[in-house]
Amino acid sequence: MKKRLSSLILDSKIEILSQSGSLDVDITSIVFDSRAVCAGSLFFALPGTHTTGNVFISDAILRGAAAVIFEGEIDSKDESKIRAVLCEQKKDVPLIRVPNARYAMAPISAAFFENPSHSLAVIGVTGTEGKSSTVSFVWQFLKLLGHKAGFISTVQYSTGGEAQSNPEHTTTPEAPVIQARLREMVENGCEFAVLETSSHGLSKKLNRTGNIEFDCGIFMNVTLEHLEFHGTFEQYRDDKANLFRKLDECSHEKSICGTKKIVPSFGIVNLEDESAPYFIQATKQSVLGFTTEGRAGRSAAEGTDAAPLPPLPRGVPFVLARNIATARFGLTFDMTEPNAIDEHARPLPKKVIRVKSSVSGAFNAYNIMAAILAVSRLTGTSPEEIAPLSEKLVPVKGRMTTIDNGQPFELIVDYAHTPSSFETIFPPIRRRCSGKMICVFGSGGERDTEKRPLQGKIAARFCDTVILSNEDPRNEDEMKILEDIAVGARLEGKKDGEDLFLIPDRTKAIRAALSRAKNDDIVLLLGKSHENSIISKDGAHPYDEIREAESALCELGYNG
């Protein structure tokens, strides 16, 4: 793909503070890592946590950058390097200074890849938990109904073919990556794109999802998380709500697979979440809801009656899950529409749709209902037709993944790493566990510290043995992180060396957990899931939780 820089600047409407050099150059790629620059690249020098991309401008030019977009002032030392390189190579590379280089990267990327979201029905899924599974279920339902679709999530992505592992370490990739994949989806004949949209991706500070037209926004939940970036819970929630605000910017008429189509714009919310009214009010578009009446959420964890649904700012049709039953290898529930009305606003007879799925975990009732609602509204297919397809759903890798090597105890790998996710997954497992529960988890370094004792307290309440281990300590002291978590576990009566252990080495922690497991026990390995590394002070070390667990089982003599 090749675009004239002058056209990209014009089409993207970005603000330019100053520039040197002619914009009359061809751009063949958009890059934000100087090591990936090649001839014809437009290099974005982005500000970083510990340094600024401006120090890499001379390297980018040496590698063949055709143009550079940057922000702020360039240090005199770096400016001298740039001049020396330009002189040595005898070429004129335009340097464009903008107010915010990262923000400008989205409209430039969208223009370069010819605004692919204008040719796709785009579904965004946001929430503290449940995003990856919901994205996957929407994509799977669409495929099972015969539609071609792509998706991008934390775990995997597809541009129209089979799902493959996501090499990115972020839930929502940077704008050039996400726009490139959307363009691939269009070229591969996709009708739909399902995007996992994190709070970082939706934040206007990073603008990763800028210039993407969303037709459907799904809100799963919002709990304490990522305050190291957003600062406050209110800002975290507000950034997530940008997904619903974007629904008002959608043109509705799109050219999908060469045919003009009117695509409905709407939101879907988890009515049990206290922030549901906030998200409903964030858009002028119609909103649908779903709820389990607390039978798969926090009230189920606490063994209390569910709180009544929050007062809704306007009438919201919703679906309700009842008779939820979950086992090791599956989930069933009844889905109804208690407030369904006809075109004359007359109540309709209540329908009961039986949902039977091969994915386990009561919390997946939320994810499946949200997926059914989205696919039904977008494709015009009734929920009654979609629900039976739930039996064919495949769980996401590392989401309630059961490892069975013939051992007499159950071993589960899951991504749960927040207090709210612990409150969701532990109770149903506790209820069906006839032995003891053993868990291994940690907490990310340089991230929220407030959640750490809460993690320890909740885990200690439900698990007989708690083993704390590294997640991604980064530049923090690993034992300090584990001690922060242990505070909560000790408050629940756990004693060091008896039922509470602090073992930083993850491989040793897993072996300690499995060596303690007896008949009918359940061991949970939490927090790492699909991730392919553990990040410490000295960098990222390759790591595969599932493979490590299987290796540990083999060492104990369980070979399948």
N, C-alpha and C positions, 0 to 999 in steps of 0.2 A: 504494500500500500504506500502511495506517495501523495503528499499534499504540500502545497505552497504555504510557507510560513505566513506570508501576508494574508492569505485567505483564512488561515486558522485564527489569526488574531482578530480579523474582521468578524468572522462567524461566531466566535466565542464571546465577543464583546467584553474582553477583560480590560481592566484599567492599566495603562502603562505610565509609570512615573518618569522613566527615562530610558533611552536606548542608544546603542552605538552600533554602527554597521547596518547594512541593508537587510530588509526583511524578504527580499526577493531570492529566497533559497528553498530548496526542496527538503522536506522532512520525510524520513522513511520509518521512523520509530519514535516512541516517547519513552524516556528512561528517567528514573529518579535515583539510580545507583550508578555512580561513575564507572564501576567495574563492568557494567553491562553495556556501556556505550560502544557503538560501532559507527562506521561511516554513515552520515545522514541522520543521526539521532538528535532529537531535541532533548537536551538535558535540563531537568528541573533540579536546582540546587536547593534542597529543603532544609529548614532548621531542624536540628536534632536535640536530643536530651543533653548530650555532653559536648557537642561541637556543632558547626554549621556546614551545610553543603557548599558554602562559598569557598571553602578551602580546597574543594575537589574540582573546581571549575577548570583549572589548568590541566589536570589529569584528563578530564572529559574532552577537552579540546585536543589533547595529544592522541586520544583514542579515536578521534574523528567526528566529534560532535559538530553538527551543522549550525546549532544555535543554543543559547543558554538563557533560561529564565531564572531569576533569583530575586531575593528580597533583602532589605537592609543594606548596610554599607559593606563594601569589600575591603578587608584589611590591606594596608599599604604593601605588606610583604606578599600577600596573595595577588594583589594587583600587579606587582612587579613580575611575578611568575607568569601571569596571564599574558602580559605584554611580551615577555621573552619568548613564550611558546608561539604566539601569533607572528612574531617577527621571524622566528626560526622556520616556521612552516609557510611563511609568506602567503597568509590567507586572512580574510576578513570574516570573523565569526560574530554575528550579532549577539550582543549582550543586552537583555531586556530586564529592567528592574520593575517589579510590581509590588503592590502593598502586601500581598500574601501569596507566596509561591505555591503553597500546598492547595490553597483554595482555588487558584487559577488553573491548577492541573486538571480539575474535573471538566470545566467547559472546553478546554483545549482538547482533552482526550475524547470527549463526546463528539466534537467537531471532526477530529482526525478519523474516528471510526464511523463517521456518518450517522450519528445519533441512533444506534441500534435499538434503543428502547422504544422508538417510534414505530418499530415493526414487530413488536412482541407484546403480548399481554403479560405484564410483569406483576408478580406477587411478592411482597416483602413480608418477612416474618421477624418480629422483634420480641424481646422478653429476656428476663434474666435466665430462665430455664425453659427448656422444651423447644428451642429454635431449630436445632439440627434435625431432630426427629420429625417435627412438623413439616419442615422443608422437604425432607425425604418422602414423607407420606403423601404430600400434595403431588410431588413429582411422580411417585409410583402410581397413584390413582389416575393421573392424567395419562400415563403410559398404558395402564390396564384398560382404559377407555378408548385407546387407539389414537391418542394425540401425541405429537412429537414435542418434547419439552426438554429444556436444559435446567440446570440448577447450580448454585454455588453455596456451599456451607462450610462450616468449620472442618468437617471430617472429609468430605468428598466434593466433587463437582462433575458435571457433565455438560458438554456443549451440543448434545443431541444423541450421543452414543451411550455406551454403558458407563456407569459411575466409576470414577477413578480417584485415588487418594489425592487430597489437596496438599500440594507442596508448600503452600503459604502458611505462615505461623499466625495469621490474623483471621478472624471470623469473616470480616468484610475486607477484601483486598483493596489496595490503593486504586485510585480511579483508572489509571491506564490499564491495569490488569483486568478489572471488572468490565470496562468498556470493550476491551479486546475479546473477552469471552462472550459477551453479549453479541458482538459482531459475528463471531464463529457460530453462535446459535442461529442467527438470522441466515447465514450462508448455508447452514446445514438443514434449513427448512423447518426450524422450530416455530411453533405457534406461541409457546409459553416459556417464561423464564421465572424460576422460583429462587429468590435471594434471601439468604440469612443476613439480616441487617442488624448489626450490633450498635450499641450506643456510640461507640467510637466512629463507626461508619456513618451514622446519622448526624453526628455532631458537626455544626457549621465550622468548628475550628479545624477539622480535618477534611470535611467535605468529600469524603470518598464516594458517597452516593449522590453527589450533586449532579444535576442534568440527567437524572434517570427518571423517566415517567413511570410512576407506580399506579397500577390500576386497582390493586387489592392490598390492603394492609392488615396484617394479623397481629394482634397484641396478646401475648400469652400471660405475662405477669411482670411485676417489677419489684425487686427486693434489694436489700443493701448489697451493693457491689460496685467496684470500679470508682470508689470515691477519691482515689489517688489522682484520677484524671478529671473527673467532673466537679470535684470539690464538695458538693452537697447532694443529698438525695433528690432535692427538688430540681437541680440542674440535670442530674442523671435521667430523671423521668421526663423532663422537658426535651432533652435531646432525643430520647426514644420516640416521643410524640411527634417529632418532625416527620416520621413516616406517614402519619395520618394527615398532617398538613400538606404533604406532597400530593395527596389524593385530589386536593382542590386544584392542583396545577395541571392535571391530566387533561389531554385534549379529547379523550373518549374515542374519536375516530382514528383508527390506525390502519396502516397498510401491512397486513399479515400474510405472508406467503404470496405477495403480489395482489391480494384482494383487499379492498377497503372494508373494514368491519367496525361496527360500533361496539366498543368494549365497556361493560359496566364498571363504574368506579365505586368502591364500597370498602367499609372496614369490618373487621371481625374482632370481638373482644371477649376476654375471659371475665364474665360478670362477677366472679367471686373475688377478683382482685379489687382492693380498695381504690385503685387508681382508674378503674373502668370508666367512671364518669368523666375523668380528665381527658382520656383518649377519645371518648365519644364527642366531647365538646371541641376537640382539636380539628375536626373536619366538618364540612357542610354536607358531606355525602352520607348516604344511608349506611347504617351500621347494624350488623347482626351480632348476636351474643351466644355464648355457650356456658354451661355450668354443670357441675356434678352435685350441687347443693352441699358442697363441702365434703362429700364422701370420698374424694380422692386427694384432698388438700390438707391444709393445716389443721382444721378441726378434726379430721380423721386421725391425724397424728396425736392430737391432745386428748382424743376420746371424748370430745365435747360435741354438743349440738352445733351445727353450722350456723354462722351468723347470717342474718337475713341479707338478701342482695342489697347493695347500696342503691339509694334512690337514683333513678336514671333521668337525665335531663329531657329525654323525649322517648316516645314509645319505641322499644327495641325488640323485634321478634327474636326469639332465642330457642335453642334446643337444650334439652335436659337429659343427663345420663342418670339412670337408676339401676338398681340391682347389679352393681358392679362386683364382679368376681374375678380374682386373679390367681393364677397358679404359676408354677415354675416355667411352664412353656406356653402360656397363653392368657388371654383376657377376654371377658364377655361383659356386655352391658346392654341395657335397653335404652334407646334414644327416642325421645318424644318432643313434640312441638306444642307445649301447653297453651301458647297464646296465638296459635295460627288463625288467620282470618282470610276470608275471600276478598274479591275485588270490591265488594260492597261493605267491607268492614264487618261482616258477620262471622262469628266464631265457627271454626271448622271442627269436625269430629277429631278427637285426639288419635293420632296414629302412633303405634309402637313399632319401632324398627329395631330388630335384633341385630346386634353387632358382635361378631365373633372374630377374634384376631389371634394370630400366632405370636404377636409380640406380647411380652409380659410387663407387669407393672401397672398398678391402678392409675398412676398419673398419665399413662398413655391414652386414657379416655379423653383427656383434654386435647391431646395432640391429634387424635383421630377425628374427634368432632370438628375441630377447627379446619382440618384438611377436607373433610366431607363438605362443610359449608362453602369453603372457597371454591372447590372444584364444581359443586352443584351450581353455584351462581354464575361462574365463568363459562361453563359449558352448556348450561341449560338442561343438565341431567338431574333427575330427581334423586334425593338422598336414598330412597328405597332401592334405586339401581346401583348406587355407589357402595352402600354399606356391605353387601355380600363380598365385595372385592377385598374387604379387610382381612379375610383369611389368607390372602396372597401377599400381604405386606411383609417385607423383610426388615428386621430391626437394623438400626444403624450400628456399625462396628463400635464397640466400646460403650454402648448404651444398654445397660442391663444384659451384657453378654455373659452367657453361662459357659464355663469351661469344664468339660466332662472328660476326664482321662480314666474313668473307672474308679475314682476315689469315693469313699463312703460318705463324704460330706459335699456340700454344694459350694461352688466357687463362682463368684460374680464379679465382673469388671464393669465399672460405671464411671461416668464423668462427674458425678455429683461432687461439688466442692464449695458450696455455700450453705449457710445455716438453713435457708428455706428448702434447698434441694435435699438436705439431710432429713428435714421434717417430712418430706414427701416420700422418700424411698424407704426409710427405716421401718415405719409402722406396719405396712402390709407384710413385710418380710418377717418382722418380729412375731406377728400373729400366726404365721404358718410355720415358724421354726420350732421344731420339737426338741432341738438340742440347744447349743449355745451360739451366740453371734460374736464374730471376731471381725474387727475392721482395721484397715490400714489406710491412712490418709495424711495429708500435710496441708500446707497453705503457701501460696506464692509469695516470694520475697518482693520487696518494693511495691507491694500492693496493699489493699485494705488491711489494717491491723485490728480494727474494731470487730471484725467477724471471727477472729481466731478463737477467743475464749468461748464464743457462742457455738462454734463448730465442736469444740471439746465437750461442752456441756450436753449438747444434743446427742452426740455419739455415745457418751457415757450413759445417758439415760436409757438408750435402747440396746447397746452392745455390752456383752459380758466382758470382753477384752478389747482394749483400745491400744493400737500400736501406731505411734506417730512417726512419720518419716518425711523425707524430702519430697517436695513437689517440684518447684523451680525456685531455689533459694536466691538466685541471682547474686547480688552483691551484699545481701544481708547475712548475718551470722546464722548458720543453719540451726544451731541449738537454741538460739534466742527465739526463733520462729516457733520451734516445737514447744518451748517453755511457755510461750504466749497461749498456745492451744491447750496445753496441759492444765493451765489455771482453771479453765472451765470444767475439765474432766475431774479434777480433784474436788471441785465444789459439789460434784455429784457422787462423791465417795470413792472414786478410783484411787488406788494406792500404787505408788511406784514400785515396780519389781514384782507386783502381784497380779494386777489386771490393767496396769498402765505401763507402757514401755516407750521410751524415746530412742529410736534407732534411725539415725539420719540416712544411712545407706539403704536405698530402696530395695535392692536385691536381697540384702540380709533381713530387712523387715518382712518381706514377703515370705521368706523361708521360716522366719520365726512364727508367723501367723499360721502357715500350713502345718508346721510341726506340732502345733498345739491343737489342731482340729481333730475332732473325733467323729464317730458315727452320728449322722443327722445334724451336725453343726452347719452353719453357713458362714463362709468367709467372704468379706467384701473388700475389694481393692478399689479405692476411690480417688478421683482427681486427675489421674494421668490419662487413662482411657486410650484414645486414638493417637495421642501426641507421640512424636518420634524422637524426643530428646528431653534431657533434664538440664536446665540452664543453671550453672553455678558461677562462681566468681571467675573461673578460668575459661568460661565459654560453655557452649552447648555440647553435651555428651550424648551420643546415640543411645536411644532407649525404646524398648517396645514392651509395654506392660503385659500384653497377652502372651507374647513369646516368653517373657521372663517367668510368668506364672506356669506356663506349660513346662518349661525347663525345670522349675522347682518341683513340680509334681513328679516328673520323671526321676529326679534325684531321690524322691521318697519311694520310688518303686511303682508309681502309677503311670503306666505307659499306654493307656487306652485299651 
